[in-house]
Amino acid sequence: MTSTDFTQVDVGPTSPIGATTRRRDGREKVTGTARYAAEFQPEGVLHAALVTSTVPSGTITTIDTEEALAMPGVHTVLTHLNATPLFPALLFPFGAAFQSLLPLQDTRIRFSGQPVGLVVADTFEQATEAATRVRVAYRTEPFISDESHPDATTFGAEDCGKVQEMVPDLVRGDPDTALAAAPITLDVTYTSPRHYHAAMELHSTTASWTPDGSLTVWEPTQWTAGAQATFAQWFKLPLDQVRVISPYVGGGFGSKGGPHPHAALTAMAARELGRPVKLVLSRPQQFTCTSPRPATRQHLRLGADRDGKLTALTHDSLNETSFDDLYIEASGTLSALSYAVPNGRTRYRFSRVNAVTPGSMRGPGETIGSFALESAMDELAVALNLDPIELRLRNYADRDQLFDKPWSTKGLRRAYEEGAAAFGWQERDPKPRSMRNGTELIGWGMAGGAFPCYSHPTAAGVRVHANGTVEVFSGGSDIGTGTYTLLAQVAADVFGVPVDDVVVRLGDSSYPEAAVAGGSMLAGSLTPVAHQAATAVRDELIQLASALPGTPLHGRSAGELEVNQGGVCLAGSPETGLRFTEILSASSRELVEAVRDTFGDLSEQDRMSNYGTLALLRLPAAGTHSVYSWSSIFAEVGVDEELGTVRLKRLVGAFDCGRILNPTTARSQLIGGMVMASGAALLEAGVVDTRQGRLANPNLAEYMVPVNADIPEIEVLFVGEPDPHSNPLGSKGIGELGMTGVPAAIANAVHHATGRRVRDLPILMEKML
């Protein structure tokens, strides 16, 4: 199946699809009735606490659990000495596990904060206290704290087998020759630190086994199918013996895309004790046991003629990874396709460090890659004395430069225009240090952004019950993006009922398989298939109604009937019809149900062999067109001339995301992304203590994230149109697009304010002095 093998859904002007609709889960979340994974309390549940390593490299020589075991309420302490075997799970994206580490299977220490024990007790407090009484001795070994370490080495993706297929080094034309001949060149390096997800909801796992060997897990996850497959692989279980439940996720941003090693330990303990066990990570353990965005170093070279037309662009990206696994922060993807450049190259390099394996964080690759690319474009505009928007327009790519395909829809020109108008860009004095408000230097900056539109085969079911209830169900997760609301809107459109009357059930692996709530793909993958399932139920209800003797609908053709307001009626005559309850009662049916999917002709065997993987992922250029979402970001900053403090004053974002299914949730997602990216630009940094080889600020007191006082007025503009090549509803990805372009726009604004170019995130006051 390609990206154009579907029929567009006709969305009328009065349809709930596209209407401003309040969040279906909003009341439950603000009143505390929404049950998150850690709030499920199986009968007899015990509580666990992790013991983690205090050294970054070496081996465990002794581990003393005697004092911990003697404490009140303690049931067991798992260590490498008594842990049961775990089996390897497939790593993301070929599976869902973020780390290959199998905890407590050997004495090897790979990073500071690695799990080395698990204490299980009657209460959380008992387990937490007992964990401090486990004494571990180590034989330490030399470690590499970060990529700047003198013993750190680099290597390329060509040495990494199958990974090379994911993010190949790309070459177009002869960039080195073109750079040597270019009259205007730029040669710059940008760096960024480790970034941590800092979600409000801590990672947790509650595991319970049945006597027949089946496992139920309550786990906050962005991907129930992936989590189910990973637990099955860890314990060598058939898929149908594992159930993962995750109705709500309190923030994931990529960190909950797949299970981490602590989840395996929790299930191991539950099996050994024959009772449910719950583990909730501490806030510091969030930093050391889950996968952050890695630190990066990006080297860009740009060549242009004197009119600003790019002739060459090279982008060499280096990111740190762990000694066990390879993670690619694909920072060069936008450089390979954003601008019309005849000669280009992107290359990926990696450096192994003693740290937890990095992982996906909102906008992986594109967020940090756009910081480098769009900062470099601003530097080139300054060198050419060109307006930054004008430079981008002179290099506007009307086709995908990477795959030589037309764009599906590309509203970037309009985003530049409308964003600039809303921001007042025409009033900008281009000279640095030319705008002032008292002691503050005022700067205005802008940047472009983009994010690929992925899709993945997905399934959903719809039921109409005998009591008239309309229900949508799928294994997909709502991580705060609005999936509950969007699916209710889709069903309401098909059945002509109020959105609030639709019941939506999500986050359970016993429901039909759905894509990961990541890569900004779930809404585009799930809403069309839910619409198909609802349409199939609607059609069956119409058939049942026309078969009922003694009613005004008997014998009518499908074209003469319609579904409206919870019933089937004559087309155009809603007063002449039957309620769903009447139809099902007269037909002796408890419900009408349909499940639909987009797996096409894939055999059941192939479908199951790819379950919980991204092997069937459909890439943006898989069809006749290349499908991307687009953004244009405008930022205003104020920099105190004496102190060097940077304050964000305004943000305006203009976005092409195709059809907007719900302006309320879409605007919320984009604002959230812009806030998060502002943190990356101005505040956030994982600080590595190079003497100890560990993170120095694993907490929310010292790892700074934006608070209300840091965030100014944010304006969001929608400039797109329904995209006929993205999916049957014409929507495009939103969740991560809000990140791209924002750090660069802020950095460019700082340069405009001060004349100082900061190429190392975050932009702290000491870098301004």
C-alpha positions in Angstrom: 0.0 0.0 0.0 1.3 3.5 -0.9 0.4 6.8 0.7 -2.2 7.4 -2.1 -4.2 4.1 -2.0 -7.2 5.5 -0.2 -10.4 7.5 -0.7 -10.8 10.8 1.0 -13.5 10.9 3.7 -16.1 13.6 2.9 -16.1 15.9 5.9 -19.1 18.2 5.7 -19.2 21.8 7.2 -21.3 20.6 10.2 -19.2 17.6 10.9 -17.8 17.1 14.4 -14.5 16.3 12.7 -12.6 19.6 12.6 -14.9 21.2 15.2 -13.6 22.8 18.4 -14.3 20.2 21.0 -13.4 20.0 24.6 -11.2 17.1 25.8 -13.1 14.0 26.6 -10.6 13.1 29.3 -10.2 16.6 30.7 -12.7 16.4 33.6 -11.4 13.0 34.7 -7.8 14.4 34.8 -8.5 17.6 36.6 -10.8 15.9 39.2 -8.4 13.0 39.8 -10.7 10.3 38.7 -8.5 9.3 35.7 -6.6 6.2 36.8 -3.0 6.2 35.8 -0.9 3.0 35.7 0.5 3.3 39.2 -2.9 3.9 40.7 -4.1 0.4 39.9 -4.1 -1.7 43.1 -4.3 -5.5 42.5 -5.3 -7.4 45.6 -2.3 -8.2 47.7 0.1 -5.9 45.9 3.6 -5.5 47.2 5.9 -2.6 46.7 9.4 -2.5 45.2 12.3 -0.1 45.2 15.4 -0.2 43.0 19.0 -0.3 44.2 21.2 1.4 41.6 25.0 1.5 41.0 27.1 4.3 42.3 29.9 3.8 39.9 29.9 4.2 36.1 32.1 1.3 35.1 33.3 -1.9 36.7 32.0 -5.1 38.3 30.2 -6.0 41.5 32.6 -7.8 43.9 30.2 -8.3 46.8 26.6 -7.4 47.6 25.2 -7.7 51.1 21.5 -7.9 51.6 21.4 -9.2 55.1 20.4 -5.9 56.8 17.8 -5.1 54.2 16.2 -8.6 54.5 15.9 -8.2 58.3 13.9 -5.0 58.1 10.1 -5.1 58.8 7.9 -6.0 55.9 10.7 -7.0 53.5 9.9 -10.1 51.4 12.9 -10.4 49.2 15.9 -8.6 47.7 16.7 -9.6 44.1 20.3 -9.3 43.0 22.4 -11.0 40.4 22.9 -13.8 42.9 19.2 -14.9 43.0 17.6 -13.4 39.9 15.9 -15.7 37.4 16.8 -15.6 33.7 15.6 -13.0 31.4 15.7 -13.3 27.6 16.7 -10.7 25.0 14.0 -8.4 23.6 14.1 -6.8 20.2 15.4 -3.3 20.4 13.5 -0.3 19.0 12.7 0.2 16.1 12.9 -3.5 15.3 11.2 -4.1 18.6 10.0 -1.9 21.4 12.7 -2.3 24.1 14.8 0.9 24.5 17.8 -0.9 26.1 19.4 -4.3 25.6 20.4 -4.4 29.2 19.0 -7.4 31.0 19.1 -6.4 34.7 20.7 -8.6 37.4 21.9 -11.1 34.8 25.6 -10.5 35.5 28.0 -8.4 37.6 29.0 -5.9 34.9 28.4 -2.2 35.6 27.9 -0.1 32.4 26.8 3.2 33.8 26.1 5.0 37.1 22.5 4.4 38.1 22.3 1.0 36.6 19.8 -1.3 38.5 21.8 -3.7 40.7 19.0 -4.9 43.0 15.3 -4.8 43.8 13.8 -4.7 47.3 10.2 -5.9 47.7 8.2 -5.1 50.8 4.7 -4.7 52.1 4.8 -0.9 51.7 6.5 1.7 49.5 8.1 3.2 52.6 9.5 -0.1 53.8 10.9 -1.0 50.4 12.5 2.5 49.9 14.2 2.4 53.3 15.4 -1.2 52.9 16.9 -0.3 49.5 19.3 2.1 51.3 20.5 -0.8 53.5 21.8 -3.0 50.6 25.6 -2.7 50.6 27.4 -3.1 47.2 31.1 -3.1 46.7 32.7 -2.7 43.2 35.9 -3.1 41.4 36.0 0.1 39.4 37.4 0.5 35.9 38.2 3.5 33.7 35.1 5.2 32.3 34.3 7.6 29.5 32.0 10.3 30.9 31.1 12.1 27.6 32.3 12.5 24.1 34.9 15.1 25.1 36.8 12.5 27.2 40.3 12.0 25.7 39.7 8.3 25.4 36.4 8.7 23.6 36.4 7.4 20.0 34.0 7.9 17.2 32.6 5.5 14.6 30.1 5.6 11.7 26.8 4.0 10.9 28.5 2.0 8.2 29.9 -0.2 11.1 26.5 -0.9 12.5 24.8 -3.4 10.2 21.1 -3.1 9.9 21.1 0.3 11.5 22.8 1.7 8.4 19.5 1.1 6.6 17.6 3.3 9.0 19.7 6.5 8.7 22.2 6.1 5.8 24.9 8.7 5.0 23.6 10.7 2.1 25.4 12.4 -0.7 24.0 14.6 -3.5 26.3 16.1 -6.1 29.9 17.1 -5.2 29.6 19.2 -2.0 33.3 19.6 -1.3 34.1 20.9 -4.8 31.1 23.2 -4.6 32.1 24.6 -1.2 35.6 25.3 -2.5 34.2 27.3 -5.4 31.5 29.2 -3.4 32.1 32.9 -3.0 30.3 32.9 0.4 30.9 30.1 2.9 30.0 29.3 6.4 31.7 26.7 8.6 30.2 26.3 12.1 29.6 23.8 14.9 26.6 23.6 17.2 26.3 21.6 20.3 23.6 20.5 22.7 23.6 18.6 26.1 21.6 15.6 27.2 17.9 16.5 27.5 15.5 14.6 29.8 11.8 14.1 29.3 10.8 15.3 32.8 7.2 14.0 32.5 5.0 14.6 35.5 4.1 10.9 35.7 7.0 8.8 37.0 7.7 5.6 35.2 6.1 2.6 37.0 5.3 -1.0 36.5 2.7 -3.1 38.3 2.9 -6.8 37.4 0.6 -9.7 38.3 0.8 -13.4 37.3 -2.0 -15.9 37.2 -1.5 -19.6 38.2 -1.6 -20.6 34.5 1.5 -18.4 33.8 -0.2 -15.4 32.2 1.1 -11.9 33.0 -0.8 -8.7 33.4 1.1 -5.4 33.5 -0.1 -1.9 34.3 2.6 0.2 32.6 2.4 3.8 31.4 3.2 3.2 27.8 2.9 5.0 24.5 2.6 1.6 22.7 0.7 -1.2 24.3 1.5 -3.6 21.4 5.2 -2.9 21.8 5.2 -3.3 25.5 3.2 -6.6 25.2 5.7 -8.0 22.8 8.7 -6.9 24.9 7.4 -8.6 28.1 6.6 -11.7 26.1 10.2 -11.8 24.8 11.8 -11.1 28.2 9.9 -14.1 29.7 9.5 -16.3 26.6 5.7 -16.2 26.7 3.2 -16.4 23.9 1.7 -13.0 23.1 -1.7 -14.1 24.2 -0.4 -14.7 27.7 0.6 -11.0 28.2 -1.8 -8.1 28.7 -0.6 -4.5 29.1 -3.0 -1.9 30.5 -2.4 1.8 30.2 -5.6 3.9 30.0 -3.8 7.2 30.7 -0.3 8.4 30.3 0.9 11.4 32.3 3.5 12.6 29.8 5.9 10.4 27.9 7.5 12.6 25.1 9.2 9.4 23.8 10.5 8.0 27.1 7.5 5.7 27.4 7.6 4.4 23.8 8.9 1.1 25.1 9.6 -0.7 28.4 12.9 -0.2 30.3 14.8 -2.8 32.3 13.2 -1.9 35.6 9.9 -3.2 34.2 11.4 -6.6 33.6 12.6 -6.7 37.2 9.2 -5.9 38.6 7.6 -8.8 36.6 10.4 -11.1 37.7 9.7 -10.3 41.4 6.0 -10.8 41.0 6.5 -14.2 39.5 9.0 -15.2 42.2 6.7 -14.1 45.1 3.4 -15.2 43.6 1.9 -11.8 44.3 1.5 -8.6 42.4 4.4 -6.2 42.7 4.5 -2.5 42.0 7.6 -0.4 41.3 7.5 3.4 40.9 10.8 5.0 40.0 12.1 7.9 42.0 12.6 11.2 40.3 16.4 10.8 40.2 16.0 7.3 38.8 13.9 8.8 36.0 17.2 10.4 34.8 19.4 7.4 35.2 17.2 4.5 34.3 15.3 5.8 31.2 16.6 7.0 27.9 17.3 10.8 27.4 18.0 12.7 24.2 21.8 12.3 23.7 24.3 15.1 23.7 25.1 16.2 20.1 27.8 18.0 18.1 26.8 19.2 14.6 29.2 20.6 12.1 27.6 22.5 9.2 29.2 24.0 6.1 27.2 26.1 3.8 28.2 27.5 0.4 26.2 30.2 -1.5 26.5 32.7 -4.3 26.4 36.4 -3.7 22.6 36.4 -4.2 22.1 33.9 -1.4 21.4 30.9 -3.5 22.8 27.8 -1.8 25.3 25.8 -3.8 26.4 23.3 -1.1 25.5 22.1 2.3 27.1 19.5 4.5 25.9 18.4 7.9 28.1 16.1 10.1 26.3 14.9 13.2 27.8 13.2 16.2 25.8 11.9 19.2 26.8 9.9 22.2 25.5 6.4 22.7 26.0 3.7 25.3 28.5 0.9 25.2 25.7 -1.7 24.9 23.6 -0.2 22.1 23.5 2.2 19.2 21.1 5.1 19.2 20.9 7.5 16.3 19.8 11.1 16.8 19.0 11.7 13.1 19.9 15.4 13.2 20.7 15.7 9.5 17.3 14.7 8.0 16.0 18.2 7.5 19.3 19.4 6.1 19.0 16.7 3.4 15.6 17.9 2.1 14.6 21.3 3.4 16.3 23.6 0.8 17.0 23.4 -2.9 20.7 22.6 -2.8 22.4 20.9 -5.7 25.3 19.5 -3.6 24.7 18.1 -0.2 25.9 15.5 2.3 24.8 14.3 5.7 26.9 12.0 7.8 26.3 10.3 11.2 29.0 9.5 13.8 28.7 8.2 17.3 30.7 8.1 20.5 30.3 5.5 23.2 30.1 6.7 26.8 29.3 5.2 30.2 25.7 6.3 30.3 22.3 4.8 29.9 21.3 4.1 26.3 19.8 7.3 24.8 16.3 7.2 23.2 13.6 9.2 21.5 12.6 12.6 22.9 9.9 14.7 21.3 11.0 15.5 17.7 14.1 13.2 17.8 16.6 14.4 15.2 14.5 17.2 13.8 14.4 19.3 17.0 18.2 19.5 17.5 18.9 19.2 13.8 16.7 22.2 13.0 18.5 24.2 15.7 21.8 23.8 13.8 20.4 24.1 10.3 18.2 27.2 11.0 20.8 28.9 13.0 23.3 28.4 10.2 20.8 29.9 7.7 20.4 32.9 10.0 24.2 33.3 10.1 24.3 33.1 6.3 21.5 35.7 6.1 23.6 38.1 8.3 26.7 37.5 6.2 24.8 38.3 3.0 22.9 41.2 4.6 19.6 39.5 3.6 16.3 39.2 5.5 16.2 35.7 7.0 12.8 35.0 5.4 14.1 36.2 2.0 17.1 33.9 2.2 14.8 31.0 2.8 12.5 31.9 0.0 15.4 32.1 -2.4 16.3 28.5 -1.5 12.7 27.2 -1.2 12.4 23.5 -2.2 9.4 22.8 -4.4 10.2 19.1 -4.3 11.6 16.7 -1.8 15.4 17.1 -2.4 16.1 13.7 -0.9 13.7 11.4 -2.8 13.0 13.7 -5.8 9.3 13.6 -5.3 6.7 16.4 -5.2 5.5 17.5 -1.8 1.9 16.4 -1.0 1.0 19.8 0.4 3.5 22.4 1.6 2.1 25.5 3.3 5.5 26.8 4.3 5.4 30.0 2.1 2.1 30.8 3.7 3.5 30.0 7.1 6.3 32.5 6.5 3.9 35.2 5.3 1.2 34.8 8.0 3.6 34.2 10.8 5.5 37.3 9.9 2.3 39.4 9.6 1.1 38.2 13.0 4.5 38.9 14.6 5.0 42.3 13.0 8.2 41.2 11.4 8.1 44.2 8.9 8.9 46.5 11.9 12.2 44.7 12.6 15.4 46.7 12.3 17.9 44.1 11.0 20.9 45.6 12.7 22.0 43.8 15.9 21.6 45.8 19.2 19.3 48.2 17.4 16.1 47.5 19.4 15.9 48.3 23.1 13.4 48.6 26.0 15.1 50.3 28.9 18.0 48.1 30.1 16.9 45.2 27.8 18.2 44.6 24.3 15.3 43.4 22.2 15.8 40.7 19.6 13.6 39.2 16.9 14.4 35.9 15.3 12.7 33.4 13.1 13.3 29.8 11.8 11.5 27.2 9.7 10.7 23.7 10.8 9.3 20.5 9.5 8.4 17.0 10.6 7.9 13.8 8.6 4.4 12.3 8.5 4.7 8.6 9.3 2.0 6.0 9.4 1.7 2.5 10.6 -0.9 -0.3 10.0 -3.4 0.1 12.8 -6.7 -1.5 13.9 -9.8 -0.2 15.7 -13.2 -1.5 16.6 -16.6 0.1 17.0 -19.7 -1.2 18.7 -23.3 -0.1 19.1 -24.8 -1.8 22.1 -28.4 -2.8 22.7 -28.8 0.2 25.1 -27.8 2.5 22.3 -24.3 3.2 23.5 -21.7 3.9 20.8 -18.3 2.6 21.7 -14.9 2.9 20.0 -12.0 0.7 21.2 -8.3 0.3 20.2 -5.0 -0.6 21.8 -3.7 2.9 21.0 -2.6 5.1 23.9 -3.7 8.7 24.6 -0.5 10.4 26.0 -2.3 13.7 26.4 -2.5 14.4 22.7 -6.3 14.1 22.5 -6.8 10.6 21.0 -9.9 10.0 23.2 -11.5 13.2 21.8 -10.6 12.6 18.2 -12.0 9.1 18.1 -15.3 10.3 19.7 -15.5 13.0 17.0 -15.0 10.4 14.3 -17.8 8.1 15.7 -20.1 11.1 16.3 -19.6 12.1 12.6 -20.6 8.6 11.4 -23.6 8.1 13.7 -24.9 11.6 14.0 -24.8 11.6 17.8 -23.2 14.1 20.2 -19.5 13.7 20.8 -20.1 13.4 24.5 -22.3 10.3 24.0 -19.5 8.2 22.5 -17.6 5.9 24.8 -13.9 5.5 23.9 -11.7 2.8 25.3 -7.9 2.9 24.8 -4.6 1.7 26.2 -5.2 -2.1 26.5 -3.3 -4.7 24.5 -6.4 -6.9 24.5 -8.0 -4.4 22.1 -7.1 -4.2 18.4 -3.4 -3.4 17.7 -2.5 0.2 17.1 0.5 2.2 16.2 2.8 3.7 18.7 1.8 7.1 20.0 5.1 8.5 18.8 6.5 10.0 15.6 3.3 12.1 15.5 1.6 9.2 13.7 -1.1 7.8 15.9 -4.0 10.2 15.1 -3.3 9.9 11.3 -3.1 6.1 11.5 -6.0 5.5 14.0 -8.8 8.0 13.1 -9.3 6.8 9.5 -9.5 3.1 10.5 -11.9 4.0 13.3 -14.0 5.8 10.7 -14.0 2.7 8.5 -15.1 0.5 11.5 -17.9 3.0 12.4 -19.1 3.1 8.8 -19.3 -0.7 8.7 -21.4 -0.7 11.8 -23.6 2.1 10.4 -24.2 0.1 7.2 -25.1 -3.1 9.2 -27.6 -1.1 11.3 -29.2 0.2 8.1 -29.5 -3.3 6.8 -31.0 -4.5 10.0 -33.5 -1.7 10.0 -34.6 -2.3 6.4 -35.2 -5.9 7.2 -37.7 -5.2 10.0 -41.3 -5.9 8.9 -44.1 -3.6 9.9 -41.9 -0.5 10.1 -41.7 2.5 7.7 -38.1 1.4 7.0 -38.9 -2.1 5.8 -37.7 -2.9 2.3 -36.0 0.5 1.9 -32.7 0.5 0.0 -29.6 1.7 1.8 -29.6 4.8 -0.3 -33.0 5.7 1.1 -31.9 5.5 4.7 -29.4 7.3 6.9 -28.2 7.2 10.5 -28.9 10.3 12.6 -29.3 11.1 16.3 -28.9 7.6 17.5 -31.2 5.9 15.0 -31.9 4.9 11.4 -34.4 7.1 9.6 -35.6 7.9 6.1 -33.1 10.2 4.4 -34.1 13.7 5.1 -36.9 12.7 7.5 -35.4 12.2 10.9 -38.9 11.9 12.5 -39.5 8.7 10.5 -37.2 6.1 11.9 -36.1 3.7 14.6 -33.7 4.1 17.5 -30.7 1.9 17.7 -32.2 0.3 20.8 -35.4 -0.6 18.9 -33.5 -2.0 15.9 -31.3 -4.2 18.1 -34.2 -5.4 20.3 -36.3 -6.3 17.3 -33.3 -8.1 15.7 -32.5 -10.0 18.9 -29.0 -8.6 18.9 -26.9 -7.5 21.9 -24.7 -5.4 19.8 -23.4 -4.6 16.3 -19.6 -4.6 16.0 -17.0 -4.2 13.4 -13.2 -4.2 13.6 -11.2 -2.7 10.7 -7.5 -2.4 10.0 -5.0 -1.2 7.5 -2.8 -4.2 7.3 -3.9 -4.9 3.8 -3.1 -8.3 2.3 -0.5 -9.1 5.0 -0.8 -12.7 6.2 -1.7 -13.4 9.8 1.7 -15.0 10.2 3.6 -12.0 8.9 1.4 -9.7 10.9 2.2 -11.5 14.1 5.9 -11.8 13.3 6.0 -8.0 13.0 3.8 -7.4 16.1 5.3 -4.8 18.4 7.9 -3.6 15.8 8.1 -0.7 13.3 9.0 -3.0 10.5 5.8 -2.0 8.7 6.3 1.7 9.2 5.3 3.7 6.1 7.8 6.4 5.5 6.9 10.0 4.3 8.0 9.3 0.8 6.6 5.8 0.5 4.0 6.8 -2.1 3.8 9.2 -5.0 4.4 12.2 -2.9 6.5 13.2 0.1 4.3 14.1 3.1 5.6 16.5 5.8 4.2 19.0 8.2 5.7 22.5 8.2 6.2 25.4 10.5 7.5 28.9 10.7 8.5 30.2 14.2 9.0 33.8 15.3 10.5 34.7 18.7 11.1 37.9 20.6 13.6 38.0 23.5 14.8 40.6 25.9 18.5 40.4 27.1 19.5 42.4 30.1 22.5 44.4 28.9 24.3 44.2 32.3 23.3 40.8 33.6 23.1 38.9 30.4 19.8 37.2 31.4 17.6 36.2 28.5 13.8 36.4 28.8 11.5 35.1 26.2 8.9 37.8 25.4 6.8 36.4 22.5 6.4 33.3 20.4 4.4 33.0 17.2 4.1 29.8 15.2 2.4 29.3 11.9 1.8 25.6 11.1 0.8 23.5 8.1 -0.6 20.3 9.7 -3.2 19.4 7.0 -6.7 19.1 8.2 -7.0 20.1 11.8 -9.2 17.4 13.4 -9.7 19.4 16.6 -8.4 22.9 17.0 -8.5 22.7 20.8 -6.2 19.7 21.1 -4.0 20.7 18.1 -3.3 24.1 19.5 -2.6 22.6 22.9 0.0 20.2 21.3 1.7 22.9 19.4 1.9 25.2 22.4 3.2 22.3 24.5 5.9 21.6 21.9 6.9 25.3 21.8 7.1 25.5 25.6 9.3 22.3 25.7 11.6 23.6 22.9 11.9 26.9 24.8 13.2 24.9 27.7 15.8 23.2 25.5 16.8 26.6 24.1 17.2 28.5 27.4 17.2 26.2 30.4 17.6 22.5 30.0 20.9 20.6 30.3 22.0 17.3 31.9 25.3 18.2 33.6 27.8 15.4 33.6 30.3 15.2 36.5 33.3 14.1 34.5 35.2 13.2 37.7 32.6 10.7 38.8 31.1 9.7 35.5 27.5 10.5 36.5 24.8 13.0 36.1 25.2 15.9 38.6 21.6 17.2 38.4 19.2 14.2 38.3 16.3 16.1 39.8 13.8 18.9 39.0 15.4 21.3 41.4 18.6 21.5 39.3 17.5 20.2 35.9 15.7 23.4 34.9 12.4 23.1 32.9 10.2 26.1 32.0 7.6 27.2 34.6 4.7 29.7 34.0 6.9 32.7 34.7 9.3 31.6 31.9 6.6 31.4 29.2 5.2 34.5 27.5 2.2 34.9 25.2 2.2 32.2 22.5 0.2 32.5 19.3 -0.6 29.5 17.1 -1.8 29.9 13.5 -3.1 27.1 11.3 -2.2 27.7 7.6 -2.6 24.2 6.1 -5.3 22.5 4.1 -6.5 18.9 3.9 -3.7 16.7 2.5 -5.0 14.2 0.0 -1.9 12.1 0.2 -1.5 11.8 4.0 -4.5 9.7 5.0 -8.3 9.5 4.3 -9.0 12.4 6.6 -6.3 14.7 5.2 -4.6 15.3 8.6 -0.8 15.5 9.1 1.4 15.1 12.2 1.2 17.7 14.9 2.7 16.5 18.2 6.4 17.0 17.5 6.2 19.8 14.9 5.9 22.4 17.6 9.4 21.6 18.7 11.2 22.1 15.4 12.5 25.6 14.7 11.9 27.0 18.2 15.4 26.7 19.6 16.9 28.2 16.4 14.3 31.1 16.4 15.2 31.9 20.0 19.0 31.7 19.3 18.6 33.9 16.3 16.6 36.4 18.3 19.4 36.5 20.9 21.9 37.2 18.2 19.7 40.0 16.8 19.4 41.5 20.3 23.1 41.3 21.3 25.2 40.6 18.3 26.5 37.5 20.1 26.0 34.1 18.4 25.5 31.3 20.9 25.9 27.9 19.2 25.9 25.8 22.4 22.5 25.1 24.1 21.2 26.1 26.5 21.6 29.9 26.1 22.6 30.7 29.7 23.5 34.1 31.1 27.2 33.2 31.4 27.3 32.7 27.6 26.1 36.2 27.1 28.9 37.9 29.1 
